Amino acid sequence: MNEENRQPCCIVCGHEKEEGIFVLSEFICDTCESEMIRTDVRDAKYPFFIHQLRQIWLKKDA
C-alpha cells in the first residue's frame, strides 16, 4: 500500500481508521473518542486513555 492511500493510525488503539479527529497532529479514531467520552474516571481503562493521550504532549515538547 502506498503512503497516499494510507489511513491515519489511532494513537489510542493503534489501528488505521478513516474516521476520527486530529489533536495536535495525532489521530484519535471515532471509536476510541466515543469510548473515552463514556469512560468514568473510576473505570480501569481511564488510566490507559490518559497514558495514551499523554503521548500527544510528549511528542509536542520533544
MMTF fields as JSON, N, C-alpha, C and O atoms, coordinates in Angstrom:
{
  "mmtfVersion": "1.0.0",
  "mmtfProducer": "UNKNOWN",
  "numBonds": 247,
  "numAtoms": 248,
  "numGroups": 62,
  "numChains": 1,
  "numModels": 1,
  "chainsPerModel": [1],
  "groupsPerChain": [62],
  "chainIdList": ["A"],
  "bondAtomList": [4, 2, 8, 6, 12, 10, 16, 14, 20, 18, 24, 22, 28, 26, 32, 30, 36, 34, 40, 38, 44, 42, 48, 46, 52, 50, 56, 54, 60, 58, 64, 62, 68, 66, 72, 70, 76, 74, 80, 78, 84, 82, 88, 86, 92, 90, 96, 94, 100, 98, 104, 102, 108, 106, 112, 110, 116, 114, 120, 118, 124, 122, 128, 126, 132, 130, 136, 134, 140, 138, 144, 142, 148, 146, 152, 150, 156, 154, 160, 158, 164, 162, 168, 166, 172, 170, 176, 174, 180, 178, 184, 182, 188, 186, 192, 190, 196, 194, 200, 198, 204, 202, 208, 206, 212, 210, 216, 214, 220, 218, 224, 222, 228, 226, 232, 230, 236, 234, 240, 238, 244, 242],
  "bondOrderList": [1, 1, 1, 1, 1, 1, 1, 1, 1, 1, 1, 1, 1, 1, 1, 1, 1, 1, 1, 1, 1, 1, 1, 1, 1, 1, 1, 1, 1, 1, 1, 1, 1, 1, 1, 1, 1, 1, 1, 1, 1, 1, 1, 1, 1, 1, 1, 1, 1, 1, 1, 1, 1, 1, 1, 1, 1, 1, 1, 1, 1],
  "groupList": [{"groupName": "MET", "atomNameList": ["N", "CA", "C", "O"], "elementList": ["N", "C", "C", "O"], "formalChargeList": [0, 0, 0, 0], "bondAtomList": [1, 0, 2, 1, 3, 2], "bondOrderList": [1, 1, 2], "singleLetterCode": "M", "chemCompType": "L-PEPTIDE LINKING"}, {"groupName": "ASN", "atomNameList": ["N", "CA", "C", "O"], "elementList": ["N", "C", "C", "O"], "formalChargeList": [0, 0, 0, 0], "bondAtomList": [1, 0, 2, 1, 3, 2], "bondOrderList": [1, 1, 2], "singleLetterCode": "N", "chemCompType": "L-PEPTIDE LINKING"}, {"groupName": "GLU", "atomNameList": ["N", "CA", "C", "O"], "elementList": ["N", "C", "C", "O"], "formalChargeList": [0, 0, 0, 0], "bondAtomList": [1, 0, 2, 1, 3, 2], "bondOrderList": [1, 1, 2], "singleLetterCode": "E", "chemCompType": "L-PEPTIDE LINKING"}, {"groupName": "ARG", "atomNameList": ["N", "CA", "C", "O"], "elementList": ["N", "C", "C", "O"], "formalChargeList": [0, 0, 0, 0], "bondAtomList": [1, 0, 2, 1, 3, 2], "bondOrderList": [1, 1, 2], "singleLetterCode": "R", "chemCompType": "L-PEPTIDE LINKING"}, {"groupName": "GLN", "atomNameList": ["N", "CA", "C", "O"], "elementList": ["N", "C", "C", "O"], "formalChargeList": [0, 0, 0, 0], "bondAtomList": [1, 0, 2, 1, 3, 2], "bondOrderList": [1, 1, 2], "singleLetterCode": "Q", "chemCompType": "L-PEPTIDE LINKING"}, {"groupName": "PRO", "atomNameList": ["N", "CA", "C", "O"], "elementList": ["N", "C", "C", "O"], "formalChargeList": [0, 0, 0, 0], "bondAtomList": [1, 0, 2, 1, 3, 2], "bondOrderList": [1, 1, 2], "singleLetterCode": "P", "chemCompType": "L-PEPTIDE LINKING"}, {"groupName": "CYS", "atomNameList": ["N", "CA", "C", "O"], "elementList": ["N", "C", "C", "O"], "formalChargeList": [0, 0, 0, 0], "bondAtomList": [1, 0, 2, 1, 3, 2], "bondOrderList": [1, 1, 2], "singleLetterCode": "C", "chemCompType": "L-PEPTIDE LINKING"}, {"groupName": "ILE", "atomNameList": ["N", "CA", "C", "O"], "elementList": ["N", "C", "C", "O"], "formalChargeList": [0, 0, 0, 0], "bondAtomList": [1, 0, 2, 1, 3, 2], "bondOrderList": [1, 1, 2], "singleLetterCode": "I", "chemCompType": "L-PEPTIDE LINKING"}, {"groupName": "VAL", "atomNameList": ["N", "CA", "C", "O"], "elementList": ["N", "C", "C", "O"], "formalChargeList": [0, 0, 0, 0], "bondAtomList": [1, 0, 2, 1, 3, 2], "bondOrderList": [1, 1, 2], "singleLetterCode": "V", "chemCompType": "L-PEPTIDE LINKING"}, {"groupName": "GLY", "atomNameList": ["N", "CA", "C", "O"], "elementList": ["N", "C", "C", "O"], "formalChargeList": [0, 0, 0, 0], "bondAtomList": [1, 0, 2, 1, 3, 2], "bondOrderList": [1, 1, 2], "singleLetterCode": "G", "chemCompType": "PEPTIDE LINKING"}, {"groupName": "HIS", "atomNameList": ["N", "CA", "C", "O"], "elementList": ["N", "C", "C", "O"], "formalChargeList": [0, 0, 0, 0], "bondAtomList": [1, 0, 2, 1, 3, 2], "bondOrderList": [1, 1, 2], "singleLetterCode": "H", "chemCompType": "L-PEPTIDE LINKING"}, {"groupName": "LYS", "atomNameList": ["N", "CA", "C", "O"], "elementList": ["N", "C", "C", "O"], "formalChargeList": [0, 0, 0, 0], "bondAtomList": [1, 0, 2, 1, 3, 2], "bondOrderList": [1, 1, 2], "singleLetterCode": "K", "chemCompType": "L-PEPTIDE LINKING"}, {"groupName": "PHE", "atomNameList": ["N", "CA", "C", "O"], "elementList": ["N", "C", "C", "O"], "formalChargeList": [0, 0, 0, 0], "bondAtomList": [1, 0, 2, 1, 3, 2], "bondOrderList": [1, 1, 2], "singleLetterCode": "F", "chemCompType": "L-PEPTIDE LINKING"}, {"groupName": "LEU", "atomNameList": ["N", "CA", "C", "O"], "elementList": ["N", "C", "C", "O"], "formalChargeList": [0, 0, 0, 0], "bondAtomList": [1, 0, 2, 1, 3, 2], "bondOrderList": [1, 1, 2], "singleLetterCode": "L", "chemCompType": "L-PEPTIDE LINKING"}, {"groupName": "SER", "atomNameList": ["N", "CA", "C", "O"], "elementList": ["N", "C", "C", "O"], "formalChargeList": [0, 0, 0, 0], "bondAtomList": [1, 0, 2, 1, 3, 2], "bondOrderList": [1, 1, 2], "singleLetterCode": "S", "chemCompType": "L-PEPTIDE LINKING"}, {"groupName": "ASP", "atomNameList": ["N", "CA", "C", "O"], "elementList": ["N", "C", "C", "O"], "formalChargeList": [0, 0, 0, 0], "bondAtomList": [1, 0, 2, 1, 3, 2], "bondOrderList": [1, 1, 2], "singleLetterCode": "D", "chemCompType": "L-PEPTIDE LINKING"}, {"groupName": "THR", "atomNameList": ["N", "CA", "C", "O"], "elementList": ["N", "C", "C", "O"], "formalChargeList": [0, 0, 0, 0], "bondAtomList": [1, 0, 2, 1, 3, 2], "bondOrderList": [1, 1, 2], "singleLetterCode": "T", "chemCompType": "L-PEPTIDE LINKING"}, {"groupName": "ALA", "atomNameList": ["N", "CA", "C", "O"], "elementList": ["N", "C", "C", "O"], "formalChargeList": [0, 0, 0, 0], "bondAtomList": [1, 0, 2, 1, 3, 2], "bondOrderList": [1, 1, 2], "singleLetterCode": "A", "chemCompType": "L-PEPTIDE LINKING"}, {"groupName": "TYR", "atomNameList": ["N", "CA", "C", "O"], "elementList": ["N", "C", "C", "O"], "formalChargeList": [0, 0, 0, 0], "bondAtomList": [1, 0, 2, 1, 3, 2], "bondOrderList": [1, 1, 2], "singleLetterCode": "Y", "chemCompType": "L-PEPTIDE LINKING"}, {"groupName": "TRP", "atomNameList": ["N", "CA", "C", "O"], "elementList": ["N", "C", "C", "O"], "formalChargeList": [0, 0, 0, 0], "bondAtomList": [1, 0, 2, 1, 3, 2], "bondOrderList": [1, 1, 2], "singleLetterCode": "W", "chemCompType": "L-PEPTIDE LINKING"}],
  "groupTypeList": [0, 1, 2, 2, 1, 3, 4, 5, 6, 6, 7, 8, 6, 9, 10, 2, 11, 2, 2, 9, 7, 12, 8, 13, 14, 2, 12, 7, 6, 15, 16, 6, 2, 14, 2, 0, 7, 3, 16, 15, 8, 3, 15, 17, 11, 18, 5, 12, 12, 7, 10, 4, 13, 3, 4, 7, 19, 13, 11, 11, 15, 17],
  "groupIdList": [1, 2, 3, 4, 5, 6, 7, 8, 9, 10, 11, 12, 13, 14, 15, 16, 17, 18, 19, 20, 21, 22, 23, 24, 25, 26, 27, 28, 29, 30, 31, 32, 33, 34, 35, 36, 37, 38, 39, 40, 41, 42, 43, 44, 45, 46, 47, 48, 49, 50, 51, 52, 53, 54, 55, 56, 57, 58, 59, 60, 61, 62],
  "secStructList": [7, 7, 4, 4, 4, 7, 7, 7, 5, 5, 6, 6, 6, 7, 7, 5, 7, 1, 1, 3, 3, 3, 3, 6, 6, 3, 3, 3, 3, 2, 2, 2, 2, 2, 2, 2, 2, 2, 7, 7, 6, 6, 1, 6, 6, 2, 2, 2, 2, 2, 2, 2, 2, 2, 2, 2, 2, 2, 2, 2, 2, 7],
  "xCoordList": [0.848, 0.0, 0.891, 1.817, 0.633, 1.486, 0.992, -0.152, 1.856, 1.586, 0.33, -0.368, 0.028, -1.122, -2.442, -3.39, -2.53, -3.763, -3.85, -4.86, -2.832, -2.792, -3.707, -3.753, -4.425, -5.287, -4.463, -3.47, -4.879, -4.137, -4.253, -5.255, -3.229, -3.168, -3.567, -3.006, -4.528, -5.043, -3.989, -3.399, -3.757, -2.773, -3.238, -2.42, -4.531, -5.063, -5.056, -4.473, -5.702, -5.818, -4.75, -4.519, -4.101, -3.05, -3.533, -2.727, -4.833, -5.38, -5.495, -5.692, -5.37, -5.597, -7.09, -7.773, -7.587, -9.016, -9.212, -8.306, -10.4, -10.709, -11.337, -11.05, -12.179, -12.929, -12.355, -12.051, -12.211, -11.721, -11.337, -11.72, -10.578, -10.156, -8.632, -7.987, -8.085, -6.667, -6.529, -7.2, -5.651, -5.329, -3.825, -3.039, -3.427, -2.003, -1.272, -0.207, -1.817, -1.27, -1.319, -0.804, -1.915, -2.093, -3.549, -4.451, -3.779, -5.117, -5.745, -5.084, -7.039, -7.838, -9.076, -9.849, -9.26, -10.392, -11.716, -11.744, -12.803, -14.14, -14.486, -15.104, -14.09, -14.404, -13.747, -14.401, -12.461, -11.749, -12.255, -12.39, -12.532, -13.057, -14.367, -14.55, -15.266, -16.549, -16.361, -17.02, -15.456, -15.211, -14.608, -14.978, -13.689, -13.086, -14.134, -14.116, -15.036, -16.072, -16.989, -17.432, -17.273, -18.167, -17.469, -18.148, -16.149, -15.412, -15.382, -14.986, -15.802, -15.792, -14.359, -13.578, -14.025, -12.662, -12.334, -11.158, -13.334, -13.094, -12.94, -12.609, -13.176, -13.07, -11.608, -10.719, -11.366, -9.998, -9.318, -8.09, -10.078, -9.489, -9.065, -8.298, -9.542, -9.249, -7.743, -7.28, -6.961, -5.507, -4.84, -3.879, -5.348, -4.817, -5.024, -4.106, -6.222, -6.503, -5.598, -5.069, -5.418, -4.545, -3.124, -2.481, -2.64, -1.283, -1.131, -0.138, -2.096, -2.028, -2.088, -1.344, -2.97, -3.102, -1.882, -1.557, -1.212, -0.005, 1.06, 1.89, 1.032, 1.991, 1.873, 2.86, 0.676, 0.469, 1.339, 2.021, 1.314, 2.067, 3.559, 4.382, 3.917, 5.338, 5.969, 7.089, 5.266, 5.778, 5.853, 6.785, 4.889, 4.847, 6.054, 6.623, 6.447, 7.543, 8.907, 9.923, 8.954, 10.238, 11.115, 12.222],
  "yCoordList": [-1.178, 0.0, 1.238, 1.327, 2.177, 3.361, 4.393, 4.332, 5.334, 6.333, 7.154, 7.54, 7.427, 8.245, 7.6, 8.314, 6.278, 5.569, 5.164, 4.601, 5.433, 5.001, 5.833, 7.058, 5.166, 5.853, 6.189, 5.522, 7.231, 7.578, 6.492, 5.78, 6.379, 5.382, 6.04, 7.067, 5.45, 5.984, 5.864, 4.8, 6.951, 6.968, 6.143, 5.772, 5.854, 5.099, 3.599, 2.832, 3.17, 1.73, 1.199, -0.008, 2.103, 1.678, 1.175, 0.727, 1.239, 0.772, 1.919, 3.076, 1.572, 2.548, 2.66, 1.664, 3.878, 4.123, 5.325, 6.138, 5.424, 6.515, 7.706, 8.856, 7.44, 8.491, 8.762, 7.837, 10.046, 10.418, 11.882, 12.663, 12.247, 13.634, 13.695, 12.716, 14.851, 15.096, 16.078, 17.109, 15.749, 16.628, 16.861, 15.934, 18.098, 18.438, 17.454, 16.953, 17.184, 16.309, 14.816, 14.014, 14.416, 12.995, 12.618, 13.388, 11.425, 10.973, 10.127, 9.273, 10.373, 9.547, 9.121, 9.961, 7.803, 7.312, 7.57, 7.763, 7.569, 7.807, 6.81, 7.175, 5.555, 4.517, 4.826, 4.767, 5.154, 5.465, 6.761, 6.858, 7.747, 9.015, 8.772, 9.285, 8.004, 7.704, 6.948, 7.241, 5.972, 5.19, 6.059, 5.919, 6.948, 7.831, 8.752, 8.997, 9.256, 10.166, 9.462, 10.071, 8.187, 7.423, 6.853, 6.404, 6.853, 6.209, 7.077, 8.242, 6.492, 7.161, 7.163, 6.256, 8.17, 8.26, 7.084, 6.806, 6.392, 5.217, 3.931, 2.89, 3.988, 2.812, 2.403, 3.254, 1.112, 0.586, 1.061, 1.126, 1.392, 1.839, 3.305, 3.733, 4.07, 5.506, 5.792, 6.615, 5.141, 5.395, 5.049, 5.705, 4.025, 3.673, 4.821, 5.187, 5.387, 6.502, 7.69, 8.326, 7.99, 9.095, 8.848, 9.754, 7.636, 7.29, 7.483, 8.052, 7.019, 7.145, 8.608, 9.026, 9.38, 10.79, 11.6, 12.604, 11.178, 11.881, 11.897, 12.805, 10.898, 10.844, 12.067, 12.496, 12.622, 13.805, 14.945, 15.609, 15.169, 16.282, 15.973, 16.88, 14.712, 14.363, 14.586, 15.09, 14.217, 14.431, 15.91, 16.35, 16.686, 18.116, 18.811, 19.728, 18.386, 19.028, 18.473, 18.988, 17.437, 16.804, 17.694, 17.302],
  "zCoordList": [0.0, 0.0, 0.0, 0.806, -0.873, -0.891, 0.121, 0.572, 0.47, 1.5, 1.217, 2.155, -0.04, -0.394, 0.012, 0.339, 0.001, 0.317, 1.778, 2.201, 2.541, 3.924, 4.807, 4.692, 5.679, 6.633, 7.876, 8.166, 8.613, 9.824, 10.893, 10.965, 11.709, 12.773, 14.094, 14.478, 14.778, 16.036, 17.135, 17.32, 17.857, 18.931, 20.136, 20.978, 20.226, 21.356, 21.079, 21.846, 19.985, 19.711, 18.757, 18.688, 18.021, 17.106, 15.761, 14.946, 15.51, 14.238, 13.238, 13.61, 11.978, 10.916, 10.69, 10.451, 10.769, 10.607, 9.703, 9.517, 9.148, 8.24, 8.968, 8.634, 9.946, 10.631, 12.013, 12.767, 12.336, 13.647, 13.688, 12.816, 14.708, 14.886, 15.031, 15.407, 14.727, 14.947, 16.099, 16.133, 17.043, 18.157, 18.1, 18.299, 17.827, 17.702, 16.797, 17.157, 15.668, 14.623, 14.954, 14.175, 16.07, 16.39, 16.174, 16.504, 15.614, 15.234, 16.332, 16.924, 16.604, 17.509, 16.727, 16.267, 16.581, 15.786, 16.514, 17.729, 15.749, 16.301, 17.401, 18.401, 17.221, 18.201, 19.544, 20.585, 19.521, 20.762, 21.374, 22.594, 20.55, 21.057, 21.809, 22.913, 21.229, 21.864, 23.171, 24.169, 23.16, 24.372, 25.476, 26.642, 25.124, 26.128, 26.742, 27.948, 25.928, 26.42, 27.418, 28.392, 27.18, 28.05, 29.278, 30.202, 29.322, 30.408, 31.659, 31.619, 32.755, 34.049, 34.603, 34.314, 35.387, 35.94, 36.857, 37.091, 37.377, 38.244, 37.449, 38.016, 36.143, 35.284, 35.136, 35.115, 35.035, 34.901, 33.62, 33.571, 32.592, 31.321, 31.343, 30.481, 32.298, 32.347, 32.367, 31.577, 33.241, 33.236, 31.9, 31.497, 31.216, 29.898, 28.917, 28.183, 28.904, 27.999, 28.321, 27.41, 29.592, 29.995, 29.502, 28.971, 29.675, 29.231, 27.73, 27.276, 26.965, 25.51, 25.074, 24.187, 25.697, 25.327, 25.745, 25.111, 26.795, 27.24, 26.138, 26.086, 25.267, 24.157, 23.248, 22.651, 23.146, 22.311, 22.82, 22.039, 24.121, 24.692, 24.768, 24.639, 24.975, 24.996, 23.626, 23.539, 22.555, 21.2, 20.885, 20.212, 21.358, 21.098, 21.741, 21.148, 22.937, 23.66, 23.29, 23.757, 22.463, 22.12, 21.278, 20.912]
}
